[in-house]
Amino acid sequence: MPKKSIVSTRKNEIKKDETLIKDSADPIEAALESVETKENKKIRFPKLHKFNEKRERNTEKYKKFNTFLMIIFPVFICCMAEITQSKSLSSCLNFFTGRPTVFVFGILLTALVFVFLLSILKKGWIAMLVHSFIFTALSTTELFKYGTNGNHLILSDMKLVKSVKSLTSFAYIKITPRLIICYLIVIAFLLIAMYFNPKIKASPLKRVTASCACVLPVTAMIVLPSFYKPVYRTFKLDTTDATNTFKLNEKFENNHFLAFLIQTATESYSNRLVVPEDYSEEYIQEIMDIPVDTNEDFNGGKKPNVIVVMSESYADFRAFDQLDIDKKYYKYFDRAISEGQGGIAITPTYASWTVRSEFELLFGLPVRGLNTPNMPQRELADREQPALAQYYKSWGYETIYVHPFQSGFYSRAKIYGHFGFEKMIYHDDYSHTTDFTVPVEHFGTYVDDSTVFDQIIYEIKNSDKPIYLHTTTMQNHQPYNQGDDPDDEFGNYLTWIEHTNQGLKKFLDELKEIDEPTLVFFVGDHFPSLRGETSVYNQLGLTGENCSPLYQQKYFFWSNYNADFSYIPKNETSFFYIPYIILNIIDAPRDAFIEKMNNYMNELPVYSSEYNSEIPKNDELDILTIDRVVMEEFSPSPIPEEELSTHN
């Protein structure tokens, strides 16, 4: 190898060695730098890290204070829930002092909920945060609900939680300084708890045991009479059967928020629908074993259009003389009665739960037969249902359902699709979608009743068949805060009613010009929801004992042909009999079921516990209701055999 090449190679090796020596001149210092760099990368928020370290030390350092926080929290959040929903601080103080045993019951119930959350979450402040959120949300909802419609919150209302966006459009929501102060007090307590960081140290087995020990008594409080009756008696809770909204509100005044929630949950469970032991095909056939009048033939084959208008919150306040209501608001309603015939129907609800009234008109069955649930459509079997639309469809009618609101509210689109309607027309302002084929106008918050009337005229003119059409309108639904004086709730409501009357005049005048026999039935679903303590209902001094006028709804039948109105009862009759009055007027065919319901209408014209709790239960009518919409449908059905065979 040349000498020059050897020297060059040697120089390169020396340079490499010098570099290695330089890099490792202080290996200890290099190691420390490496560790420090890694730690800085790991702790992204060193101040927060130090704060959490301090909180961890606080857990042991302030152990007694943390124990105090966890003991006092149920008392604190129970009081805050009651104060938040209270209409005034004085009423809340009166409750604490006047009903101490009920107040103690609320504290104990709250403690059970807190221990349950603490057993699951371990960290006290997180359990307090979750607990505070639940109680504050519920008490705020109670405040807004009562302030909106005068009804108190019950746990079954939670079934509508998916429709909370729609519900907020109904509500009067006002954040007051007192409400903000309540929220700030709760937040301050939670911040203190987060800083001192109370927590429990327990094995998983002990935590599971503790959580079960909390769940069991709360569950027994709802489902076991042998447990909850002596408990309620000991703490002096009001357990009066609330057969109408006013009695329910009176119960709230005695029990207040938390005790009211749990006691009404008990009541709801005890009133749950249970299939009678004697239910069988043989028993239903025995009920249906009656002679049937088969002479009906639509008066010689002339099938009229049948229009059922259930007008949202339409009610005649002239029933209360002391209000001295001007007749102008009901001018064209009165004219329709003079041209046709009127009467009084007993609605199964007041101020809310439209679907109760709707169920009775659509099925010709009493909601009392299902124990008067708030949402009877949720009790139905998931199958084709023998609603009146099925009968009309079997007779060659085109069947149509019109509701100018969201199809998903009350799950209408999903459930009502089983009722025999061939066409369903909705309007959704939130998604900006509509099934209406006429221009959509609004009056107040919701779709103008005149738009609905225009759609009905359109359907009549564009159908080759006679039509059976049911509509549940929306115009007159609360809020009533868009008039000349937003605070004049009742005055604005009457303006809404007058507007409906103007639309009604135009609608009936147009029907007079149509060369098709048409029968119209018009009724309000219930009296309107009005604000709690400031409403006209409070001014009238209505109570659970004298509120029956609020369940009496005036109606009219009207036709553009010579309809036979002699079938319309002279006395009050329940909503669910109206479909059979219509069938009698149009001379529709009967089966044993229709014949039986006509018999009930003569023997038991009013069947509603909301209106009159002294009316005894009718086992036959109840079991027939259950058979048709919940169980096997052994009674005569309008549904074709091939569709009946698919029933689950």
C-alpha positions as CSV (number, residue, x, y, z in Angstrom):
1,M,0.0,0.0,0.0
2,P,1.4,3.5,-0.8
3,K,2.7,5.5,2.2
4,K,0.5,8.5,1.5
5,S,-2.7,6.3,1.7
6,I,-1.7,4.8,5.0
7,V,-1.2,8.3,6.6
8,S,-4.5,9.6,5.3
9,T,-6.4,6.6,6.8
10,R,-4.7,7.1,10.1
11,K,-5.7,10.8,10.2
12,N,-9.3,9.9,9.6
13,E,-9.3,7.4,12.5
14,I,-7.8,10.0,14.9
15,K,-10.5,12.5,13.9
16,K,-13.2,10.0,14.7
17,D,-11.7,9.2,18.1
18,E,-11.6,13.0,18.9
19,T,-15.2,13.4,18.1
20,L,-16.2,10.5,20.3
21,I,-14.2,11.9,23.2
22,K,-15.8,15.3,22.8
23,D,-19.3,13.9,22.7
24,S,-18.8,12.0,25.9
25,A,-16.8,14.6,27.8
26,D,-19.5,14.8,30.6
27,P,-21.7,11.7,30.3
28,I,-23.5,12.5,33.7
29,E,-24.5,15.9,32.6
30,A,-25.7,14.6,29.3
31,A,-27.9,12.0,31.1
32,L,-29.5,14.7,33.4
33,E,-30.2,16.9,30.4
34,S,-31.9,14.0,28.7
35,V,-34.1,13.2,31.7
36,E,-35.1,16.9,32.1
37,T,-36.1,17.1,28.5
38,K,-38.4,14.0,28.8
39,E,-40.0,15.4,32.0
40,N,-40.7,18.8,30.3
41,K,-42.3,17.0,27.4
42,K,-44.5,14.8,29.7
43,I,-45.9,17.7,31.9
44,R,-47.6,20.0,29.4
45,F,-49.4,22.1,32.0
46,P,-47.1,22.2,35.0
47,K,-49.3,24.7,37.0
48,L,-52.3,22.5,36.6
49,H,-50.2,19.5,37.6
50,K,-49.1,21.3,40.8
51,F,-52.7,22.3,41.5
52,N,-53.8,18.7,41.2
53,E,-51.0,17.6,43.4
54,K,-52.2,20.1,46.0
55,R,-55.7,18.7,45.7
56,E,-54.4,15.2,46.3
57,R,-52.7,16.4,49.5
58,N,-55.9,18.2,50.5
59,T,-57.8,14.9,50.5
60,E,-55.8,13.7,53.5
61,K,-54.9,17.1,55.0
62,Y,-58.5,18.2,55.4
63,K,-60.0,14.8,55.9
64,K,-62.5,15.9,58.6
65,F,-63.6,18.9,56.5
66,N,-64.1,16.6,53.4
67,T,-66.2,14.3,55.5
68,F,-68.3,17.3,56.5
69,L,-68.7,18.3,52.8
70,M,-70.0,14.8,51.9
71,I,-72.4,14.7,54.8
72,I,-73.8,18.2,54.2
73,F,-74.0,17.9,50.4
74,P,-77.4,16.0,50.3
75,V,-78.9,18.6,52.6
76,F,-77.5,21.4,50.5
77,I,-78.5,20.1,47.1
78,C,-82.0,19.1,48.3
79,C,-82.5,22.7,49.6
80,M,-81.2,24.2,46.4
81,A,-83.5,22.0,44.2
82,E,-86.5,23.1,46.3
83,I,-85.5,26.7,46.2
84,T,-84.7,26.7,42.4
85,Q,-88.2,25.4,41.5
86,S,-90.0,27.4,44.1
87,K,-92.1,30.3,42.8
88,S,-91.0,32.4,45.8
89,L,-88.5,32.0,48.6
90,S,-91.3,32.5,51.2
91,S,-93.3,29.5,49.8
92,C,-90.1,27.4,50.1
93,L,-89.5,28.5,53.7
94,N,-93.1,27.7,54.5
95,F,-92.5,24.2,53.2
96,F,-89.4,23.7,55.2
97,T,-91.2,24.8,58.4
98,G,-94.7,23.6,57.7
99,R,-93.9,20.2,56.3
100,P,-90.7,19.2,58.1
101,T,-91.3,15.4,57.8
102,V,-91.7,15.7,54.0
103,F,-88.5,17.8,53.9
104,V,-86.6,15.2,55.8
105,F,-87.9,12.5,53.4
106,G,-86.5,14.6,50.5
107,I,-83.1,14.8,52.3
108,L,-83.0,11.1,52.9
109,L,-83.9,10.4,49.3
110,T,-81.2,12.8,48.1
111,A,-78.7,11.1,50.4
112,L,-79.5,7.7,48.8
113,V,-78.9,9.1,45.3
114,F,-75.6,10.7,46.4
115,V,-74.2,7.6,48.1
116,F,-75.1,5.6,45.0
117,L,-73.2,8.1,42.7
118,L,-70.3,8.2,45.2
119,S,-70.0,4.4,45.2
120,I,-69.7,4.4,41.4
121,L,-67.5,7.5,40.9
122,K,-65.4,7.4,44.1
123,K,-64.4,11.0,43.8
124,G,-66.7,13.1,45.9
125,W,-66.6,16.3,43.8
126,I,-67.5,14.4,40.6
127,A,-70.4,12.7,42.3
128,M,-71.5,16.1,43.5
129,L,-71.2,17.5,40.0
130,V,-73.3,14.8,38.5
131,H,-75.8,14.9,41.3
132,S,-76.1,18.7,41.1
133,F,-76.5,18.7,37.3
134,I,-79.4,16.2,37.6
135,F,-81.2,17.9,40.4
136,T,-80.7,21.4,39.0
137,A,-81.9,20.4,35.6
138,L,-85.0,18.7,37.0
139,S,-85.8,21.6,39.3
140,T,-85.3,24.1,36.5
141,T,-87.5,22.1,34.2
142,E,-90.2,22.0,36.9
143,L,-89.9,25.8,37.3
144,F,-90.3,26.4,33.5
145,K,-93.0,23.8,33.0
146,Y,-95.3,25.1,35.7
147,G,-94.6,28.7,34.6
148,T,-95.6,27.7,31.1
149,N,-98.8,25.6,31.5
150,G,-99.6,25.3,35.2
151,N,-98.7,21.6,35.4
152,H,-96.0,20.1,37.5
153,L,-93.2,17.8,36.3
154,I,-93.6,14.1,36.7
155,L,-91.0,11.4,35.8
156,S,-93.1,10.1,32.9
157,D,-92.5,13.5,31.2
158,M,-88.9,12.2,30.6
159,K,-90.3,10.1,27.8
160,L,-90.3,13.3,25.7
161,V,-86.7,14.1,26.3
162,K,-85.9,13.4,22.6
163,S,-88.3,16.1,21.7
164,V,-86.8,18.7,24.0
165,K,-86.1,21.1,21.0
166,S,-89.8,21.1,20.1
167,L,-90.9,21.5,23.8
168,T,-88.8,24.6,24.2
169,S,-90.9,26.3,21.5
170,F,-93.9,25.8,23.7
171,A,-92.3,27.1,26.9
172,Y,-91.9,30.5,28.5
173,I,-88.2,30.4,29.5
174,K,-87.0,33.3,31.5
175,I,-83.6,33.3,33.3
176,T,-84.2,35.5,36.4
177,P,-81.6,37.0,38.8
178,R,-82.9,34.6,41.5
179,L,-82.3,31.6,39.2
180,I,-78.8,32.9,38.4
181,I,-78.0,33.3,42.1
182,C,-79.1,29.7,42.7
183,Y,-76.9,28.4,40.0
184,L,-73.9,30.4,41.3
185,I,-74.4,29.1,44.8
186,V,-74.3,25.5,43.5
187,I,-71.2,26.2,41.4
188,A,-69.5,27.8,44.4
189,F,-70.1,24.7,46.5
190,L,-68.8,22.5,43.6
191,L,-65.6,24.5,43.3
192,I,-65.0,24.2,47.0
193,A,-65.5,20.4,46.8
194,M,-63.2,20.2,43.8
195,Y,-60.4,22.1,45.7
196,F,-60.6,20.0,48.9
197,N,-61.1,16.8,46.8
198,P,-63.1,14.5,49.0
199,K,-63.1,10.9,48.0
200,I,-63.8,7.5,49.4
201,K,-61.4,4.6,49.8
202,A,-63.3,1.4,49.5
203,S,-62.8,-1.9,47.8
204,P,-64.9,-2.7,44.7
205,L,-67.0,-5.1,46.7
206,K,-67.9,-2.5,49.3
207,R,-68.8,0.0,46.6
208,V,-71.1,-2.4,44.8
209,T,-72.7,-3.3,48.1
210,A,-73.2,0.4,49.0
211,S,-74.7,1.1,45.5
212,C,-77.1,-1.8,45.8
213,A,-78.1,-0.7,49.3
214,C,-79.2,2.6,47.8
215,V,-80.9,1.2,44.7
216,L,-83.0,-1.3,46.6
217,P,-85.0,1.1,48.9
218,V,-85.6,3.6,46.1
219,T,-86.9,0.7,43.8
220,A,-89.1,-0.6,46.7
221,M,-90.4,2.9,47.2
222,I,-91.9,2.7,43.7
223,V,-92.9,-0.9,43.2
224,L,-93.6,-2.4,46.7
225,P,-96.8,-1.2,48.4
226,S,-95.8,-3.1,51.6
227,F,-92.7,-0.9,51.8
228,Y,-93.8,2.5,50.4
229,K,-97.1,2.7,52.2
230,P,-95.7,2.8,55.7
231,V,-92.8,5.0,54.6
232,Y,-95.1,7.6,53.1
233,R,-97.3,7.4,56.1
234,T,-94.4,7.9,58.5
235,F,-93.2,11.0,56.6
236,K,-96.7,12.2,56.1
237,L,-96.6,12.5,52.3
238,D,-99.8,13.3,50.5
239,T,-100.9,10.1,48.7
240,T,-104.3,11.2,47.6
241,D,-105.3,9.8,44.2
242,A,-104.9,12.6,41.7
243,T,-107.6,12.0,39.1
244,N,-107.2,15.4,37.5
245,T,-104.5,18.0,37.0
246,F,-105.8,20.3,39.7
247,K,-105.7,17.6,42.3
248,L,-102.2,16.7,41.1
249,N,-101.2,20.3,41.6
250,E,-102.7,20.3,45.1
251,K,-100.7,17.3,45.9
252,F,-97.6,19.1,44.8
253,E,-98.3,21.9,47.2
254,N,-98.2,19.4,50.1
255,N,-95.3,17.3,48.9
256,H,-93.2,19.8,47.0
257,F,-90.6,18.9,44.4
258,L,-88.6,15.8,45.4
259,A,-91.3,13.9,47.4
260,F,-93.8,14.7,44.6
261,L,-91.5,13.2,41.9
262,I,-91.0,9.9,43.8
263,Q,-94.7,9.6,45.0
264,T,-96.1,10.2,41.5
265,A,-93.6,7.7,40.1
266,T,-95.1,5.2,42.6
267,E,-98.6,6.2,41.5
268,S,-97.7,5.7,37.8
269,Y,-96.3,2.3,38.5
270,S,-99.3,1.2,40.5
271,N,-101.5,2.4,37.6
272,R,-99.5,0.6,34.9
273,L,-101.5,-1.4,32.4
274,V,-102.0,-5.0,33.4
275,V,-103.9,-7.5,31.2
276,P,-106.9,-8.8,33.1
277,E,-106.7,-12.5,34.2
278,D,-110.0,-13.2,32.5
279,Y,-108.9,-11.9,29.1
280,S,-109.4,-14.6,26.5
281,E,-110.9,-15.1,23.0
282,E,-113.9,-16.7,24.5
283,Y,-114.6,-13.8,26.8
284,I,-114.3,-11.3,23.9
285,Q,-116.6,-13.3,21.7
286,E,-119.1,-13.4,24.6
287,I,-119.0,-9.6,24.7
288,M,-119.4,-9.4,21.0
289,D,-122.3,-11.8,20.9
290,I,-125.0,-9.3,20.1
291,P,-127.5,-8.7,17.3
292,V,-126.1,-6.3,14.6
293,D,-128.2,-3.9,12.5
294,T,-127.1,-4.5,8.9
295,N,-129.4,-2.1,7.2
296,E,-126.9,0.7,6.9
297,D,-125.8,1.5,3.3
298,F,-124.5,5.1,3.3
299,N,-128.1,6.3,2.7
300,G,-128.3,4.5,-0.6
301,G,-124.6,4.5,-1.5
302,K,-123.9,8.3,-1.1
303,K,-120.6,8.4,0.7
304,P,-119.9,11.9,2.0
305,N,-116.5,13.3,2.7
306,V,-115.8,13.1,6.5
307,I,-113.6,15.8,8.0
308,V,-112.6,15.7,11.6
309,V,-111.0,18.9,12.8
310,M,-109.4,18.6,16.3
311,S,-108.3,22.2,16.9
312,E,-105.4,22.7,19.2
313,S,-106.3,24.4,22.5
314,Y,-109.6,25.7,21.1
315,A,-112.0,26.3,24.0
316,D,-115.0,28.4,24.7
317,F,-114.3,30.5,27.8
318,R,-117.9,31.8,27.8
319,A,-118.5,28.8,30.0
320,F,-117.3,31.1,32.8
321,D,-119.8,34.0,33.1
322,Q,-117.5,36.0,35.4
323,L,-115.0,36.5,32.5
324,D,-117.6,38.3,30.4
325,I,-116.1,37.2,27.1
326,D,-117.2,39.1,24.0
327,K,-119.1,36.9,21.5
328,K,-117.1,38.3,18.6
329,Y,-114.2,35.8,19.3
330,Y,-116.5,32.8,18.6
331,K,-118.8,34.4,16.0
332,Y,-118.3,31.9,13.2
333,F,-118.1,28.9,15.5
334,D,-121.6,30.0,16.7
335,R,-122.7,30.4,13.1
336,A,-121.6,26.9,12.3
337,I,-123.7,25.5,15.2
338,S,-126.7,27.4,14.0
339,E,-126.3,26.0,10.5
340,G,-125.6,22.5,11.8
341,Q,-125.8,21.2,15.4
342,G,-123.6,21.6,18.5
343,G,-123.1,19.7,21.7
344,I,-120.6,19.1,24.5
345,A,-118.0,16.4,24.5
346,I,-116.0,15.3,27.6
347,T,-112.3,15.5,26.8
348,P,-109.9,13.1,28.6
349,T,-107.3,15.8,29.2
350,Y,-106.7,19.4,30.2
351,A,-104.0,21.9,29.1
352,S,-101.7,19.2,27.6
353,W,-101.4,15.6,26.3
354,T,-103.2,16.2,23.1
355,V,-102.6,12.6,22.1
356,R,-105.1,11.5,24.7
357,S,-107.9,13.3,22.9
358,E,-106.5,12.3,19.5
359,F,-106.4,8.6,20.5
360,E,-110.1,8.7,21.5
361,L,-111.1,10.3,18.2
362,L,-108.9,8.1,16.1
363,F,-109.9,4.8,17.7
364,G,-113.3,5.3,19.3
365,L,-111.9,3.8,22.5
366,P,-111.5,5.4,26.0
367,V,-108.0,6.2,27.3
368,R,-109.4,5.1,30.7
369,G,-109.4,1.6,29.3
370,L,-105.6,1.9,29.3
371,N,-105.5,3.5,32.7
372,T,-105.4,7.0,31.2
373,P,-101.7,7.2,30.3
374,N,-100.3,10.6,29.2
375,M,-99.2,9.1,25.9
376,P,-101.6,6.2,25.0
377,Q,-100.0,5.7,21.6
378,R,-96.9,4.3,23.4
379,E,-99.0,1.5,24.9
380,L,-100.1,0.1,21.5
381,A,-98.8,-3.1,20.1
382,D,-96.4,-2.7,17.2
383,R,-98.7,-3.8,14.4
384,E,-101.6,-2.6,12.2
385,Q,-104.1,-1.0,14.5
386,P,-108.0,-1.0,14.0
387,A,-108.3,2.8,14.0
388,L,-111.4,4.3,12.4
389,A,-109.3,5.0,9.3
390,Q,-109.1,1.3,8.7
391,Y,-112.9,1.1,8.5
392,Y,-113.1,4.1,6.1
393,K,-110.4,2.5,3.9
394,S,-112.3,-0.7,3.7
395,W,-115.3,1.2,2.6
396,G,-113.5,2.8,-0.4
397,Y,-112.5,6.1,1.2
398,E,-109.1,7.8,0.8
399,T,-107.8,8.2,4.3
400,I,-105.6,11.2,5.2
401,Y,-104.0,12.5,8.4
402,V,-102.9,16.2,8.5
403,H,-100.8,17.7,11.3
404,P,-98.8,20.9,10.7
405,F,-96.0,20.1,13.0
406,Q,-93.0,17.7,13.2
407,S,-93.8,14.1,12.2
408,G,-91.4,12.9,15.0
409,F,-93.2,14.6,17.8
410,Y,-95.0,12.0,20.0
411,S,-93.5,9.5,17.4
412,R,-96.5,10.2,15.2
413,A,-95.0,9.2,11.8
414,K,-93.7,5.9,13.2
415,I,-96.8,4.9,15.2
416,Y,-99.6,6.5,13.2
417,G,-98.4,4.7,10.1
418,H,-100.2,1.6,11.6
419,F,-103.6,3.4,11.8
420,G,-104.7,2.9,8.2
421,F,-103.9,6.4,6.8
422,E,-102.9,6.2,3.1
423,K,-101.5,9.8,3.2
424,M,-99.9,11.6,6.1
425,I,-99.2,15.4,5.8
426,Y,-96.8,17.1,8.2
427,H,-94.9,20.4,8.3
428,D,-91.6,20.9,10.1
429,D,-90.4,24.5,10.7
430,Y,-87.2,23.2,12.2
431,S,-86.0,21.2,9.2
432,H,-87.8,23.4,6.7
433,T,-89.6,20.5,5.2
434,T,-93.3,20.2,4.4
435,D,-95.8,17.8,2.9
436,F,-98.3,20.6,2.3
437,T,-99.3,21.2,-1.3
438,V,-100.7,24.7,-0.5
439,P,-98.8,27.8,0.5
440,V,-97.9,27.6,4.2
441,E,-98.7,30.7,6.3
442,H,-98.1,31.2,10.1
443,F,-100.1,32.9,12.7
444,G,-98.1,33.4,15.9
445,T,-95.5,30.7,16.3
446,Y,-97.2,27.9,14.4
447,V,-98.9,27.2,11.1
448,D,-102.1,29.2,10.5
449,D,-105.3,27.2,10.8
450,S,-106.3,28.6,7.4
451,T,-103.4,26.8,5.8
452,V,-104.8,23.5,7.2
453,F,-108.3,24.4,5.9
454,D,-106.8,25.2,2.5
455,Q,-105.1,21.8,2.4
456,I,-108.4,20.1,3.3
457,I,-110.1,21.8,0.3
458,Y,-107.2,20.8,-1.9
459,E,-107.5,17.1,-0.8
460,I,-111.3,17.1,-1.5
461,K,-110.9,18.6,-4.9
462,N,-108.0,16.4,-6.0
463,S,-109.4,13.0,-4.8
464,D,-111.4,10.6,-7.0
465,K,-112.8,9.0,-3.9
466,P,-114.7,10.3,-0.9
467,I,-112.1,11.2,1.8
468,Y,-111.9,10.6,5.5
469,L,-109.5,13.2,6.9
470,H,-108.4,13.8,10.5
471,T,-106.4,16.9,11.3
472,T,-104.9,18.0,14.6
473,T,-104.0,21.7,14.2
474,M,-101.3,23.7,15.8
475,Q,-102.1,27.5,15.5
476,N,-103.6,27.9,19.0
477,H,-100.8,26.2,20.9
478,Q,-99.0,28.3,23.4
479,P,-97.0,30.5,23.8
480,Y,-99.4,33.4,23.6
481,N,-96.9,36.2,23.7
482,Q,-96.9,37.7,20.2
483,G,-99.8,40.1,20.4
484,D,-99.9,43.8,20.9
485,D,-99.1,43.2,24.6
486,P,-96.8,40.1,25.0
487,D,-97.7,39.9,28.7
488,D,-101.5,39.8,28.0
489,E,-101.5,36.0,27.7
490,F,-105.3,35.5,27.8
491,G,-106.0,38.4,25.6
492,N,-103.6,37.1,23.0
493,Y,-105.2,33.7,23.2
494,L,-108.6,35.1,22.4
495,T,-107.0,36.9,19.4
496,W,-105.8,33.5,18.2
497,I,-109.3,32.1,18.7
498,E,-110.8,34.9,16.7
499,H,-108.4,34.3,13.9
500,T,-109.4,30.6,13.8
501,N,-113.0,31.7,13.5
502,Q,-112.2,33.9,10.5
503,G,-110.5,30.9,8.8
504,L,-113.4,28.7,9.8
505,K,-115.8,31.1,8.0
506,K,-113.8,31.0,4.8
507,F,-113.4,27.2,5.0
508,L,-117.2,26.5,5.4
509,D,-118.1,29.0,2.8
510,E,-115.8,27.2,0.3
511,L,-117.3,23.8,1.2
512,K,-120.7,25.2,0.3
513,E,-119.5,25.8,-3.2
514,I,-118.1,22.3,-3.6
515,D,-120.5,19.9,-5.2
516,E,-119.6,17.0,-3.0
517,P,-121.4,16.0,0.2
518,T,-119.1,16.8,3.1
519,L,-119.6,16.4,6.8
520,V,-117.4,18.4,9.2
521,F,-116.9,17.7,12.9
522,F,-115.0,20.4,14.8
523,V,-113.8,20.4,18.4
524,G,-110.9,21.6,20.5
525,D,-108.6,18.9,22.0
526,H,-108.5,20.6,25.5
527,F,-108.6,24.0,27.2
528,P,-105.3,25.8,26.7
529,S,-102.1,25.7,28.7
530,L,-101.8,29.0,30.5
531,R,-99.1,30.2,32.9
532,G,-99.1,28.9,36.4
533,E,-100.0,31.2,39.3
534,T,-100.8,34.2,37.1
535,S,-103.3,32.4,34.7
536,V,-107.0,33.1,34.3
537,Y,-107.6,29.6,35.9
538,N,-106.2,30.9,39.2
539,Q,-108.3,34.0,38.9
540,L,-111.4,31.8,38.5
541,G,-110.5,30.0,41.7
542,L,-110.5,26.5,40.1
543,T,-109.6,23.5,42.2
544,G,-109.7,19.7,41.9
545,E,-113.3,19.8,43.1
546,N,-114.8,22.4,40.7
547,C,-112.7,22.1,37.6
548,S,-115.1,20.0,35.6
549,P,-116.0,22.8,33.1
550,L,-112.5,22.5,31.8
551,Y,-113.2,19.0,30.5
552,Q,-116.4,20.1,28.7
553,Q,-115.6,20.9,25.1
554,K,-118.2,22.5,22.8
555,Y,-118.3,21.0,19.3
556,F,-120.3,21.3,16.2
557,F,-121.4,19.1,13.3
558,W,-121.9,20.9,10.0
559,S,-122.6,19.7,6.5
560,N,-123.1,21.1,3.0
561,Y,-125.9,18.6,2.4
562,N,-129.0,17.5,4.3
563,A,-127.3,15.4,6.9
564,D,-129.3,13.7,9.6
565,F,-128.2,15.2,12.9
566,S,-130.8,13.5,15.0
567,Y,-128.1,11.0,16.1
568,I,-126.2,13.8,18.0
569,P,-126.8,13.3,21.7
570,K,-128.6,16.0,23.7
571,N,-126.4,15.4,26.7
572,E,-122.7,15.3,27.3
573,T,-120.8,12.4,25.8
574,S,-117.2,11.3,25.9
575,F,-114.8,12.0,23.1
576,F,-114.4,8.4,22.1
577,Y,-118.1,8.1,21.1
578,I,-117.8,10.9,18.5
579,P,-116.7,8.5,15.7
580,Y,-119.8,6.4,16.2
581,I,-122.0,9.5,16.0
582,I,-120.3,10.2,12.7
583,L,-120.9,6.7,11.5
584,N,-124.5,6.9,12.4
585,I,-124.9,10.3,10.6
586,I,-123.4,8.9,7.3
587,D,-125.3,5.6,7.7
588,A,-122.1,3.5,7.6
589,P,-122.1,-0.3,7.9
590,R,-121.8,-1.8,11.3
591,D,-120.1,-4.9,12.8
592,A,-120.5,-6.3,16.3
593,F,-117.9,-3.9,17.7
594,I,-119.5,-0.8,16.3
595,E,-122.9,-2.0,17.5
596,K,-121.5,-2.7,20.9
597,M,-120.0,0.8,21.2
598,N,-123.3,2.3,20.2
599,N,-124.9,0.4,23.1
600,Y,-122.2,1.7,25.5
601,M,-122.9,5.2,24.3
602,N,-126.5,4.9,25.4
603,E,-125.7,3.1,28.7
604,L,-122.5,4.9,29.7
605,P,-122.4,8.2,27.8
606,V,-119.4,9.6,29.9
607,Y,-116.5,7.4,30.9
608,S,-113.6,9.6,32.1
609,S,-111.9,9.5,35.5
610,E,-110.4,12.9,34.8
611,Y,-113.9,14.5,34.5
612,N,-115.6,12.5,37.2
613,S,-113.6,10.1,39.4
614,E,-116.8,8.6,40.9
615,I,-117.7,6.9,37.6
616,P,-117.0,3.2,38.3
617,K,-114.7,1.2,36.0
618,N,-116.4,-0.8,33.3
619,D,-114.5,-4.1,33.0
620,E,-116.1,-4.9,29.6
621,L,-115.1,-1.6,28.0
622,D,-111.6,-1.8,29.5
623,I,-110.9,-5.3,28.3
624,L,-112.3,-4.5,24.9
625,T,-109.9,-1.6,24.6
626,I,-107.0,-3.7,25.6
627,D,-108.0,-6.4,23.2
628,R,-108.1,-4.1,20.2
629,V,-104.9,-2.1,20.6
630,V,-102.6,-4.0,23.0
631,M,-103.4,-7.7,22.7
632,E,-104.7,-10.2,20.1
633,E,-107.7,-8.2,18.6
634,F,-110.2,-11.0,18.9
635,S,-113.0,-8.5,18.4
636,P,-114.2,-7.8,14.8
637,S,-111.6,-6.0,12.9
638,P,-111.7,-3.7,9.8
639,I,-108.1,-4.8,8.9
640,P,-107.9,-7.2,5.9
641,E,-107.1,-10.8,6.8
642,E,-103.8,-10.8,5.1
643,E,-102.6,-7.9,7.2
644,L,-104.1,-9.3,10.4
645,S,-102.0,-12.4,9.9
646,T,-98.9,-10.4,10.3
647,H,-99.8,-9.2,13.8
648,N,-97.1,-9.7,16.3
